[in-house]
Structures are given as C-alpha cells and as structure tokens.
C-alpha cells in the first residue's frame, strides 16, 4: 500500500494542489457574492465559518460511519488545543481585516511565510537552503507589489494582526506535526477537529460578528432569501474541499510550501476578479503577479534541489568510498578468516 502511494505520489500531489487552488478561489468568489453589499449582504464571516466546519464535520461523520475512513486515537487535549489555535486564527484574521486597511491586511498575510520559517526552525530545527530563502523573498515581493496598496494601521489592529499571524502559522505547522505524531491521515484529523471548531464558532461566532458588523445573524435569518441560502450551501460545499485539501497539502509537504504556492490563489483571485467583477487590473498588478509566479517556479525548483542534496548526503553517509573499500579489502586479504568446521583458512572474496 505504501509503495502504491509513493508511485502515484506525483499525480496525487498535483491533484491536492489543484483541489486547494480551485476550491479556495471558488469559495472566495462565492463569498464575495454572498457577503458584498451588491450581493446578499451576509456580513457574518465567523458564523459562516462555523457553518463550513459543521458541514465538514457531517461529511467526516458519514465517512467514518460508512467505513470509508477509520478513526485513530488522538488525545482530546491536543484536539482542543489545536481547535483553540485555529479559531484564534479565524477570529484574528476577521478582526484584522475590520480594524486595518486592506493593504496592511495583505502585508499580514505575506508575513506568514517568514514567520512559519522561523517557527519551524525554532520548533523543529528545520534548516533552509539559500535557494529556498531567495525564492521565498521573490514570492513575497511579487505578491506585495500586486496586492499592497494603502497601508493604515492602529494599535488594536496591529495586535489582532500579530495574533492572527502567530495563530495561523502555529495551526499550519501543527497540522503536519499531528499527522506525523499519530500516523493519522489528513481527512481523519480534520474529521476530529471540525466538530469542536463548528460548535465553538457557532456559539461565539454571532457575538464576534455582532461586534464586527453591529448586526445580528438571527435578524438576517428571519428574512433570508433563497438566493442567499443557495450561496451559503455552495460556500459550505466548497469549504469541505478547501479544508480537506489544506490538511492534505500541509501533511504531504510543509507549512512553508503551502504558504508559498498558496499565493497562486491570490493571482487567480485577482485575475478572476478582473474577468468576472470588473475589478481594476493595472500594470503594477500584472508585473507583481509575474514576479510572484516566477518566485513560485524558483521555489519549486529549489525544494527539489534541496531534496536531491539531502538524498545524496544520506546515501553518502550510508556507503563506503572507493578508498575505504580498498583498505577493507587489503585488511581482509592480510587477515584470512578461519573456518572452525574445516579447520582451514578461507580468503574473503572481493565484492
């Protein structure tokens, strides 16, 4: 089974990235229509995220009940701890977007890449090559050029942004760590954490949304239209694929790779926004996107080079050099091995 997974790893990896990009871009487009003032004006982002995890938890329950997936044991305290960090990430991002300008919000998202690198170095002593560091810098510059506009920040907004960056980075690192620690699959881990996040977000989400929008979700639900219901269901359906693919990608690769290549979604959102919603796409946006895509290509190449170097080093450590083999042969020739049964000397044959 393990060999089959490895042999098909290339196709599966591409499929995982494609699922994440398509579902993430799709959910952004659906939420734009659902939450914008020109759409259905559903301004309850935290509660909507609670709906997302509720549907994800339902899918996980059905999958476990039908035997499609198996449930492995993970300590409850670790699931609670992870869910708290994940919810802090969601809430922090929503508060950061409300309290800060869009430009500073984009800077906050970009800062996650170096923060994840530093945290992986601190927590797991992970080292990065010069090529990887250079490619990460290129991606950050490219995405920054095409997304960052006006930058305004205040004390509350800055604190919320810091909490959001720290919590999001820790969450993404923990996804891979928990999968490795308990030998659990991405969907199985998601099935365990989704119910906890759904319950907590649906309880506290309406209060957070009231603070953000000064509107009660209960009042909106009294006059909700069928169009809004349809887009909520569409958003929840896409969220299932988005959540699964996120856990899948981070579990197979790393939090840094997920952040770097994940910025391809930013490029897609800008392009689709220009095509579908008549959003402005300037020369600066286009140049930034080209630089970002170039950085992603360099990063993919750098990671492959890093893997090849690590493999060569590992092989080198487990093999003897030609000089060592010669010395070993000479030593064997000078010291023949005695066969106890035959009582005679037997020379070791060269391999």
C-alpha positions in Angstrom: 0.0 0.0 0.0 2.8 2.4 0.9 4.6 1.6 -2.3 1.4 2.4 -4.3 1.1 5.7 -2.6 4.6 6.6 -3.4 4.4 5.5 -7.0 1.3 7.6 -7.5 2.6 10.5 -5.4 3.2 12.9 -8.4 -0.4 12.6 -9.6 -1.8 12.8 -6.0 0.3 15.8 -5.2 -0.9 17.7 -8.3 -4.4 16.8 -7.5 -4.2 18.0 -3.9 -2.8 21.4 -5.0 -5.4 21.7 -7.8 -8.2 20.9 -5.3 -6.9 23.5 -2.9 -6.5 26.2 -5.5 -9.8 25.6 -7.3 -11.8 25.3 -4.0 -10.1 28.3 -2.4 -10.7 30.6 -5.4 -14.2 29.2 -5.8 -15.1 29.9 -2.1 -13.7 33.5 -2.4 -15.8 34.2 -5.4 -18.9 32.6 -3.8 -18.4 34.6 -0.5 -17.8 37.8 -2.5 -21.3 37.5 -4.0 -22.8 36.3 -0.6 -21.2 39.0 1.6 -20.9 42.1 -0.6 -23.4 44.9 -0.4 -24.2 44.4 -4.0 -24.9 40.7 -3.4 -26.8 39.2 -0.5 -25.1 41.3 2.3 -24.4 38.3 4.6 -21.8 40.0 6.7 -21.3 37.3 9.3 -18.0 35.8 8.4 -17.2 34.0 11.7 -20.7 32.4 11.8 -20.3 31.4 8.1 -17.0 29.7 9.0 -18.9 27.8 11.7 -21.3 26.6 9.0 -18.3 25.5 7.0 -16.9 23.3 9.8 -20.4 22.0 10.6 -20.8 20.6 7.1 -17.2 19.3 7.1 -17.9 17.5 10.4 -21.0 16.0 8.9 -19.1 14.7 6.0 -16.5 13.2 8.3 -19.1 11.6 10.4 -20.8 10.0 7.4 -17.4 8.8 6.1 -16.5 7.2 9.4 -20.0 5.6 9.8 -19.8 4.0 6.3 -16.3 2.7 6.9 -14.8 4.8 4.2 -12.3 6.1 6.7 -11.0 4.8 10.0 -10.7 6.8 13.2 -7.4 6.8 15.0 -6.9 7.9 18.6 -5.7 11.5 19.2 -5.7 12.8 22.8 -8.7 15.1 23.4 -6.5 17.8 24.9 -4.4 18.0 21.7 -7.6 18.4 19.6 -8.9 21.1 21.9 -5.6 22.9 21.9 -5.4 22.8 18.1 -9.1 23.9 17.7 -8.4 26.9 20.0 -5.4 28.0 17.9 -7.4 27.5 14.7 -10.3 29.6 16.0 -7.9 32.3 17.2 -6.5 32.4 13.6 -10.0 32.8 12.1 -11.1 35.4 14.6 -7.8 37.3 14.4 -8.0 37.5 10.6 -11.5 38.8 10.7 -10.7 41.4 13.3 -7.5 42.4 11.4 -9.5 42.9 8.2 -12.0 45.1 10.0 -9.6 47.2 12.0 -6.8 47.6 9.4 -6.7 48.7 5.8 -6.7 46.2 3.0 -3.1 47.0 2.3 -1.9 46.2 5.9 -4.1 43.0 5.8 -2.2 41.8 2.7 1.1 42.6 4.5 -0.1 40.5 7.4 -0.8 37.5 5.1 2.6 37.9 3.4 4.4 38.0 6.8 3.2 34.4 7.5 5.8 32.9 5.2 8.9 34.2 7.2 7.0 33.6 10.5 6.4 30.0 9.5 10.0 29.6 8.5 11.2 31.0 11.9 8.7 28.9 13.9 9.7 25.7 12.1 13.3 26.5 12.8 12.6 27.0 16.5 10.2 24.1 17.0 11.7 21.5 14.6 15.2 22.9 14.0 14.4 22.9 10.3 17.1 24.5 8.0 16.5 26.2 4.6 18.9 26.5 1.7 19.9 29.8 0.2 17.8 29.0 -3.0 14.7 28.4 -0.9 15.2 31.6 1.1 15.7 33.6 -2.2 12.6 32.2 -3.8 10.5 33.0 -0.8 11.7 36.6 -0.9 10.9 36.8 -4.6 7.3 35.5 -3.9 6.8 37.9 -1.1 8.0 40.9 -3.2 5.8 39.8 -6.2 2.6 39.3 -4.2 3.3 42.5 -2.2 3.6 44.5 -5.4 0.4 43.3 -6.9 -1.7 43.4 -3.7 -0.5 46.0 -1.2 -1.9 49.5 -1.7 -2.7 51.9 1.1 -1.3 50.9 4.5 -3.1 52.1 7.6 -2.8 50.5 11.0 -3.8 51.3 14.6 -2.8 49.7 17.9 -5.8 47.4 18.2 -5.5 46.3 14.6 -1.8 45.7 15.0 -2.3 43.4 18.0 -5.1 41.5 16.2 -2.8 41.1 13.1 0.0 39.7 15.3 -2.3 37.2 17.0 -3.7 36.2 13.6 -0.2 35.6 12.1 1.1 33.7 15.1 -2.1 31.5 15.4 -2.3 30.8 11.7 1.4 29.9 11.4 1.2 27.6 14.5 -2.0 26.0 13.2 -0.5 25.1 9.9 2.7 23.7 11.4 0.6 21.7 13.9 -1.4 20.1 11.1 1.7 18.4 9.8 3.1 17.6 13.2 -0.1 15.9 14.5 -0.4 13.8 11.3 3.2 12.6 11.7 3.0 12.1 15.5 -0.2 10.0 15.5 0.2 8.5 11.9 -3.2 9.9 11.1 -4.5 10.9 7.6 -5.4 14.5 6.7 -9.1 13.8 6.5 -9.2 11.7 9.7 -7.6 14.6 11.6 -9.9 17.1 10.0 -12.9 14.9 11.0 -11.8 15.0 14.6 -11.2 18.8 14.8 -14.1 20.0 12.7 -16.9 19.2 15.2 -15.0 21.1 18.0 -14.4 24.1 15.8 -18.0 24.1 14.5 -19.6 24.0 17.9 -17.3 26.8 19.3 -17.7 29.0 16.2 -21.4 28.7 16.1 -21.7 29.6 19.8 -19.3 32.5 19.8 -19.4 33.5 16.2 -22.6 35.5 16.3 -21.2 37.6 19.1 -18.0 38.3 17.2 -19.9 39.1 14.1 -22.2 41.5 16.0 -19.0 43.3 17.2 -17.7 43.5 13.7 -20.9 44.4 11.8 -23.3 45.6 14.5 -25.9 43.3 13.0 -27.5 40.1 14.5 -27.3 37.0 12.3 -30.7 36.0 13.8 -32.3 39.1 12.3 -30.8 38.3 8.9 -32.1 34.7 9.0 -35.7 35.9 9.5 -35.7 37.5 6.0 -33.1 35.4 4.3 -33.7 34.8 0.5 -33.4 31.5 -1.4 -30.5 33.0 -3.3 -28.6 33.6 -0.1 -29.3 30.1 1.1 -28.1 28.7 -2.2 -24.8 30.6 -1.9 -24.4 29.6 1.7 -24.7 25.9 0.7 -22.3 26.5 -2.2 -19.8 28.2 0.2 -20.1 25.3 2.7 -19.6 22.7 -0.1 -16.5 24.4 -1.4 -15.2 24.7 2.2 -15.3 20.9 2.6 -12.9 20.5 -0.3 -10.9 23.6 0.8 -10.4 22.2 4.3 -9.6 18.7 3.2 -7.0 19.9 0.6 -5.4 22.2 3.1 -4.8 19.4 5.6 -3.7 17.2 2.7 -1.2 19.6 1.3 0.4 20.6 4.6 0.5 16.9 5.6 2.4 15.9 2.5 4.6 18.9 2.0 5.1 21.7 4.6 3.5 24.8 6.0 6.1 26.9 4.1 5.3 25.2 0.8 1.6 25.6 1.4 2.1 29.4 2.1 4.4 30.0 -0.9 2.5 28.0 -3.5 -0.8 29.1 -1.9 -0.2 32.6 -3.2 -1.1 31.3 -6.6 -4.6 31.6 -5.3 -4.0 35.4 -4.9 -3.0 35.6 -8.5 -6.1 33.6 -9.6 -8.4 35.8 -7.4 -7.0 39.0 -8.9 -7.4 37.6 -12.5 -10.9 36.3 -11.9 -11.9 39.5 -10.1 -10.9 41.4 -13.3 -12.7 39.0 -15.5 -16.0 38.5 -13.5 -16.4 41.6 -11.3 -14.7 44.3 -13.5 -12.0 44.8 -10.8 -9.2 47.1 -11.9 -6.0 45.3 -13.1 -3.1 47.7 -13.5 0.3 47.3 -15.0 1.6 47.1 -11.4 -0.7 44.2 -10.6 0.4 42.3 -13.7 4.1 42.8 -13.0 3.7 41.8 -9.4 1.8 38.6 -10.5 4.6 37.7 -13.0 7.3 38.2 -10.3 5.2 36.1 -7.8 4.7 33.3 -10.3 8.4 33.4 -11.1 9.2 33.1 -7.4 6.9 30.1 -7.1 8.7 28.3 -10.0 12.1 29.1 -8.4 10.8 27.8 -5.1 9.6 24.5 -6.6 13.0 24.1 -8.2 14.8 25.0 -5.0 12.8 22.4 -3.0 13.6 19.7 -5.5 17.3 20.6 -5.4 17.2 20.6 -1.6 15.6 17.1 -1.6 18.2 15.8 -4.1 21.0 17.1 -1.9 19.6 15.6 1.2 19.2 12.2 -0.6 22.7 12.3 -1.9 24.0 13.2 1.6 22.0 10.3 3.1 23.3 7.8 0.5 26.9 9.1 1.1 26.7 8.6 4.8 25.4 5.0 4.4 28.0 4.0 1.7 31.8 3.5 1.7 34.1 5.4 -0.6 36.4 3.6 -3.0 39.4 4.3 -0.8 37.6 2.8 2.2 36.6 -0.3 0.2 40.3 -0.7 -0.9 41.5 -0.5 2.7 38.8 -3.0 3.7 39.8 -5.5 1.0 43.5 -5.2 1.9 42.7 -5.8 5.6 40.7 -8.9 4.7 43.5 -10.3 2.5 46.1 -9.9 5.2 43.8 -11.5 7.8 42.1 -14.6 6.4 39.0 -15.9 8.2 39.3 -19.2 9.9 36.5 -21.8 9.3 36.0 -23.7 12.5 34.4 -26.7 10.9 37.0 -27.2 8.1 40.0 -26.1 10.2 41.4 -24.2 7.2 41.8 -20.6 6.0 39.4 -19.1 3.6 40.1 -15.8 1.9 37.3 -13.2 1.6 36.2 -12.8 -1.9 36.0 -9.2 -3.3 32.5 -7.9 -3.9 
